[in-house]
């Protein structure tokens, strides 16, 4: 892959043949209402995983702000995602239960999974409410015209990073509404292996050397704890 010249900047990003639709949602609980929001999202998640086409629905809580929750859901196709968003159980949970417990309207982004699903069968499974396990979600806002170059760099990092010790998952997503925004969904066994990842030569070569200079501003990341039980099956190819 060439990314450091005009050829690299003009080449097309090559996602999977049919990028999987997904949603990322943010909820900020009101004072003293974090437990109520947590319980509502977890209950909804258990029901959503029974929907046709759902491939995963994970609920997370920010470590530096326990009132903040992020939900990442993956679906097999757009029709399944549309049916989910229009379902009565989602409407009732969000409009009748969660709405009274949060300090501002929730935010929902439609996104697509750009990385190939991880098919490694021997990868350790995620666990819920682990005091050691770390979920990291870094967001990247990309300069105009540099989306393909940044996407290709991230996709190169996916395979490299998934092979690192302690990596439980590493996926790349892109906003549907604003393709200049991408984020990684990373899961690690503990903070030490995440720190080690961020000090590898590949991280400095690709992320620091090629991606950072193509961003509108330095990337920011949220550190979270997964509070939902892992999906019974991995997202399949």
N, C-alpha and C positions, 0 to 999 in steps of 0.2 A: 504494500500500500504506500502510495506517495502522497504526502499531505503538506509538504513544505514549499510547494511552488504552485504555479498556475494550474498545472494538471491536477494536483491534489485538491485545490479549492473548487475546481469545476466538476470533479468526478461525482457520480451519483452515489448516494448511500444505498446499500443493498440490505433492506430488512427481510424478514421471512416472507415467503410468497403471499401469505394472507396475514398481515399484522393483526394480532389479537386485540380486540377492544377492551378497554378497562376504564375504571373511574378511580379518582383519588378525591376523597372528601375530608374536610376539616371541620371540627366541632370544638367550640370553646365553651366550657361549662361555666355557669354563674357561680358566685361565691357559695361554697358549701354544697354544690350540686354535682360535683365530679362523679360521685358514686352512682347517682341516678342516671347520668349520661352513659357512664360505663356499662351499667346493667342493661340499659335499653339497646345500646349498640351490640352488645354481646348476644342478647336475645334475638335481635334482628339477624345477626350473622348466622346463627344456627339455622334459622328458617331459610335464609337466602341460599345456603349451601345445598338445599334440597331443590332449588329451582333448576329447570332445564337449562343446560348450557353453562351453568356456573362452574368455573375452574378454580376458584379460590376467593376467599373473603376474609381478610386479615385486619384485625383491630389493634391499634397501637396507642400508647400513651407517652407523651413527651416526658423525658427524664427531668428537664429543668423547669417544666411547667405542668404539673399533674392535672391541671384543668383542661389541657389541650389534647385532643384525640385526632388521629388520622386513620382513615379506613381505605384500604386498597383492595379493589375487587377486579377479578378477571373473568371474561366470558368467552365462549367459543365463537360467537358471531354477534353482529350488530343487532339482529332480531332478538336474540336472547337478552342482550343488555337493555334494549328499548322496553321489552316486556317487564324486566326487573324494575326499571325506573317508573313505569306506569302502574305497578302492582299496588293492590290495596294494602298489603302489609307494609310496604315502604311508605306509602302516603300516610297511613295511620301512625306509624312510628315517628316519622319526621314531623308531621303536622300537629299531631295530638299529644305526643309524649315528649320528644326531644325539644320541640320548639319552646316549651315553657321552662326549660332547664338551661338554655344557653344564653350568652350575653349579646350575641349578634347572630344574624342569619348564617346558617352553615354555608360553606363554600364547596362546590363540586366541580371538578375538572374532568372532562372526557379526554382520555389519553389512549395511546396504543403501545403495545409491547413490541419493541423493535428487535430485541435479542431473541435468538432461538431458545426455546424452552430447554432447560437443563435436564438431560436424560441420564445423567450418571446415577446408577442404581445404588451405589454404595455410599453416597453422600449422607452424613449424619442428618437426622431429622431436626427441624425446629421444635422448640418446646414453648409453652405458654408461661408467662410470668417468671422467667428465668432471671435471677439476680445477676448472672454473669453475661448471658447472651445479649448482643447489641444489634439493634436495627438502625442503620444509618441511611438517610435519604438526602443526598446532596442535589441541589437545584442549579441548573446552568442556563443563563440567558445569553443567547449567542448573537454575535454581530450579523447584520444582514448579509446574505450571500455566503456565510460560513457554516450553514447548518449541515451540509453534506460532509464537509471536512471533519467537523466535530463529531458527527454521528459515526463516521467511519473509525475515528480514533477510539471512541467509546466501545464500538463493537470489537475492535482489536483487543481492548482491555478485558472484555467479558471472558473470553477463553483463557487468557493468561491468569486472571484473578480467580476464576473458578477452580483452578488447579492449585491455588495456594493453601497451605495448612490453615485450618480454622474457618474457611469460607463455607457458609451454609447456604448461600444464595447470592446471586449477583445478576441483576437484570436492568435493562435500559428501556425507558419509556419516553414518549414525546407527546406534548400537548396537541390535541386535534385543533383547538381554537387558535392556538399560537404556536406554530411549529418551531419558533426560535427558542422555545423553552423545552428542555429535556431534564429528566432526573433519573438517578440510579436508585434502585431498591436493593440495599445490601444487608445481608445478615451474617453475623460473625459469632463464633463461640464465646469470645470475650474481648475486652478492650485491648489487651496486649497484642492479639493477632491483628486487630484492625490497625493499631499503631505501626506494627511491623509492615503491613500492606502499604501504608502511606509513606514508608521509607524505602521501598524497593526501587531498584533502578528503572523498572518499567513504569512505575508510577511517575517518577521524575521525568523520564523520557517522553511519555505520552501525555499525561495529564498536565504536568507543569510545563513541559517543553512545547507541546502542540495545541492543547486545548485552552489553557489559560489565556494565551494571547488572542484568542478568537472570541472572547467573551465580552459582553457589554460592561460587566462589573465582576469582581471576584465571586466565585460560587459560594453559596452558603449551604449549610447542612443541618438537619434536625437529627438528634439522637433520641431514639425511642426504645420502649420495651413492648414486645408483642404480648398482648394480653388475651388474645383469642387462641383457642386450640388450633394447631395446624390443620390444614385441609387433609382429609383422609388419603388423598392421592396427590402426587405432584402434578403441576401443570404439564400436560403431555404434549408431545410434538404432534 
